[in-house]
Amino acid sequence: MSFTFDGINKVIQLNNTSSFEVAEMYSRWKDWVLTSDNSKFLQAFRFVGGDPTVGGKSLGITYFLTNNWVIQPFSQNHRLQVVGNLFADSGDSPFIAASGSFNVLIESEVSNINTAEAVPNSAQQSLEYNNQVILDPLIGSAGTSYPIGLGTNPVDNIDDAITLTSTYGLDSIKICGNITINSGSNISNLSLEGKNKNIRITLNNCPATNTSFKNIILTGNAI
């Protein structure tokens, strides 16, 4: 199954019939967010679960469509099997009708509450960052643990972003909004990249030895 993400209309279009796994759709959405400037669109997913239980098992993950995103089946008469736990935050169906006069029967195959599938280990988490923490002061969240700092869940401040780079062995921070970096924040040996050439960073006597800047309007002073 392949997916087309329409950020303007908040529609995930299925490009063929048969079945799809919700976890796969979520992964493809994360890839899409990191492509071009797609992170500007409202978040499509959130999830709960993945917490360890007993015997090496973990709580099954349930996904929710957020911000009124919906899924549109392929335009053909067919039976569609959905593998995984999927709901809409609104309480409505996460699906809308296929385009045209077609009948689509949707069947759900839910996951068990307990599953042997563990949350990603630290090495897997590091790979998901793709060597770059995403910082967005407007829509990000504070925190220093996975998945904060990914394109789908950006961090909102430079200190937490620096901590995430250290935790996961990264050396780059992508900045999606104007920020001020004060003297208590050490950005030495990091690469700071603006989402576009209009991003402004103001340095307020912060340590910045061997720091590189790209697509940044830089003001202030570093030490």
KESE-166954 format. One record per residue (C-alpha): x, y, z; chain. Coordinates in steps of 0.2 Angstrom, whole numbers, plus 5000, padded with zeros to 4 digits. Each point is the difference from the previous one (the first is absolute). Example, Ala and Ser with C-alpha at 12.3 -4.5 7.8 and 13.67 -1.06 7.14 Angstrom:
<nodes>
NODE/u/v/w/drentor
NODE/5062/4978/5039/A
NODE/5006/5017/4997/A
</nodes>
This chain:
<nodes>
NODE/u/v/w/drentor
NODE/5000/5000/5000/A
NODE/5006/5017/4996/A
NODE/4993/5017/5006/A
NODE/4999/5018/4994/A
NODE/4999/5013/5013/A
NODE/4990/5016/4996/A
NODE/5006/5013/5014/A
NODE/4988/5013/4994/A
NODE/4984/4990/5000/A
NODE/5007/4989/5014/A
NODE/4996/4984/4991/A
NODE/5010/4984/4999/A
NODE/4996/4991/4983/A
NODE/5002/4982/4998/A
NODE/5008/4996/4983/A
NODE/4993/4982/4998/A
NODE/4989/4987/5008/A
NODE/5002/4985/5011/A
NODE/5007/5005/5018/A
NODE/5012/5011/5009/A
NODE/5009/5000/5017/A
NODE/4996/5016/5010/A
NODE/5019/4999/5007/A
NODE/5006/5001/4981/A
NODE/4988/5014/4996/A
NODE/5007/5010/5016/A
NODE/5018/4996/4994/A
NODE/4997/5007/4983/A
NODE/4992/5015/5007/A
NODE/5015/5004/5010/A
NODE/5011/4998/4984/A
NODE/4988/5012/4991/A
NODE/5001/5013/5014/A
NODE/5019/5000/4998/A
NODE/4999/5003/4981/A
NODE/5001/5018/4993/A
NODE/4990/5012/5012/A
NODE/4986/4987/5004/A
NODE/5003/5003/5019/A
NODE/4990/5016/4998/A
NODE/4984/4990/4999/A
NODE/4990/4995/5016/A
NODE/5005/4984/5008/A
NODE/4990/4985/4994/A
NODE/5004/4987/5013/A
NODE/5003/4997/5018/A
NODE/5001/4983/5009/A
NODE/4999/4993/5017/A
NODE/5008/4983/5006/A
NODE/5017/4992/4998/A
NODE/5003/5000/5019/A
NODE/5009/4984/5007/A
NODE/4989/4988/5009/A
NODE/5006/4983/5006/A
NODE/5010/4986/4992/A
NODE/5009/5011/4987/A
NODE/4983/5005/4993/A
NODE/4993/5018/4998/A
NODE/4983/5008/4999/A
NODE/4993/5000/4982/A
NODE/5000/5017/4991/A
NODE/4984/5008/4995/A
NODE/5001/5014/4987/A
NODE/4988/5015/4999/A
NODE/4998/5012/4986/A
NODE/5001/5018/5006/A
NODE/4995/5017/4994/A
NODE/4986/4993/4989/A
NODE/5011/4990/4989/A
NODE/4990/4986/4991/A
NODE/5004/4985/4989/A
NODE/4992/4998/4983/A
NODE/5000/4982/4992/A
NODE/5004/4997/4982/A
NODE/4987/5003/4987/A
NODE/4994/4983/4996/A
NODE/4988/4987/5007/A
NODE/5010/4990/5013/A
NODE/5002/4993/5017/A
NODE/5013/5009/5010/A
NODE/5009/4992/5015/A
NODE/5007/5012/5013/A
NODE/5013/4992/5011/A
NODE/5003/5008/5017/A
NODE/4991/5012/5012/A
NODE/4994/5016/4992/A
NODE/4988/5013/5006/A
NODE/4997/5018/4997/A
NODE/5002/5013/5014/A
NODE/4983/5007/4995/A
NODE/4991/4984/5004/A
NODE/4994/4999/4982/A
NODE/5006/4987/4987/A
NODE/5018/5002/4994/A
NODE/4993/4996/4983/A
NODE/4991/5011/4987/A
NODE/4991/4993/4984/A
NODE/5011/4995/4985/A
NODE/4999/5013/4986/A
NODE/4986/4995/4988/A
NODE/4985/4987/5002/A
NODE/5010/4985/5007/A
NODE/4996/4988/5014/A
NODE/5014/4997/5012/A
NODE/4998/4988/5015/A
NODE/5013/5004/5014/A
NODE/5005/4986/5012/A
NODE/5011/5003/5015/A
NODE/5013/4988/5007/A
NODE/5004/5007/5017/A
NODE/5016/4996/5009/A
NODE/5001/4992/5017/A
NODE/5003/5011/5015/A
NODE/5016/4991/5004/A
NODE/5012/4997/4986/A
NODE/5018/4993/5000/A
NODE/5005/5015/4989/A
NODE/5010/5011/5010/A
NODE/5002/5019/4998/A
NODE/5015/5005/4990/A
NODE/5017/4998/5009/A
NODE/5012/5014/5001/A
NODE/5009/4996/4984/A
NODE/4984/4999/4991/A
NODE/4994/5016/5007/A
NODE/5016/5008/4995/A
NODE/4998/4995/4982/A
NODE/4983/5008/5000/A
NODE/5007/5017/5003/A
NODE/5011/4998/4984/A
NODE/5014/5010/5009/A
NODE/4989/5015/5002/A
NODE/4989/5007/5014/A
NODE/4985/5010/4995/A
NODE/4997/5016/5010/A
NODE/4984/5010/4998/A
NODE/4997/5013/5013/A
NODE/4982/5003/4995/A
NODE/4992/4982/4999/A
NODE/5014/4990/5008/A
NODE/5000/4992/5018/A
NODE/5012/5000/5014/A
NODE/5009/4984/5004/A
NODE/5016/4990/4998/A
NODE/4994/4983/4995/A
NODE/4994/4991/4985/A
NODE/4990/5004/4990/A
NODE/5002/5018/5004/A
NODE/5011/5009/4987/A
NODE/4994/4989/4985/A
NODE/4992/5009/4986/A
NODE/4983/4994/5006/A
NODE/5003/5006/5017/A
NODE/5012/5014/5000/A
NODE/5008/5007/5016/A
NODE/4996/5018/5005/A
NODE/5017/5007/5008/A
NODE/5018/4999/4996/A
NODE/5006/4993/5017/A
NODE/4989/4984/4998/A
NODE/5006/4999/4982/A
NODE/5018/5001/5005/A
NODE/4997/4986/5013/A
NODE/4991/4989/4986/A
NODE/5016/5002/4989/A
NODE/5011/4994/5014/A
NODE/4988/4986/5005/A
NODE/4999/4993/4983/A
NODE/5017/5004/4993/A
NODE/4994/5013/4988/A
NODE/5008/5016/4994/A
NODE/4987/5010/4991/A
NODE/4985/5010/5005/A
NODE/4987/5006/4987/A
NODE/4992/5017/5006/A
NODE/4982/5003/4994/A
NODE/4997/5017/5008/A
NODE/5010/5015/5007/A
NODE/5009/4997/5017/A
NODE/5012/5008/5012/A
NODE/5014/4990/5007/A
NODE/5006/5006/5016/A
NODE/5017/4998/5009/A
NODE/4995/4985/5010/A
NODE/4997/4990/4984/A
NODE/5016/4992/4992/A
NODE/4998/4997/4981/A
NODE/5018/4996/4997/A
NODE/5004/4986/4987/A
NODE/4982/5000/4994/A
NODE/4993/5005/4983/A
NODE/4984/5011/5000/A
NODE/4990/5001/4984/A
NODE/4985/5011/4997/A
NODE/4984/4993/4993/A
NODE/5001/5014/4987/A
NODE/5011/5015/4998/A
NODE/4989/5011/5010/A
NODE/5004/4992/5017/A
NODE/5008/5012/5012/A
NODE/5011/4994/5014/A
NODE/5006/5013/5013/A
NODE/5015/4995/5010/A
NODE/5002/5007/5017/A
NODE/5018/4996/5005/A
NODE/4998/4981/4999/A
NODE/5014/4988/4997/A
NODE/5001/4996/4981/A
NODE/5017/4993/4997/A
NODE/5001/4990/4983/A
NODE/4981/5004/4997/A
NODE/4994/5001/4982/A
NODE/4985/5009/4994/A
NODE/4989/4997/4985/A
NODE/4985/5010/4993/A
NODE/5001/5011/5016/A
NODE/4999/5019/5002/A
NODE/5012/5001/5015/A
NODE/5001/5014/5012/A
NODE/5008/5004/5017/A
NODE/5016/4993/5007/A
NODE/5008/4983/5004/A
NODE/5014/4996/5011/A
</nodes>
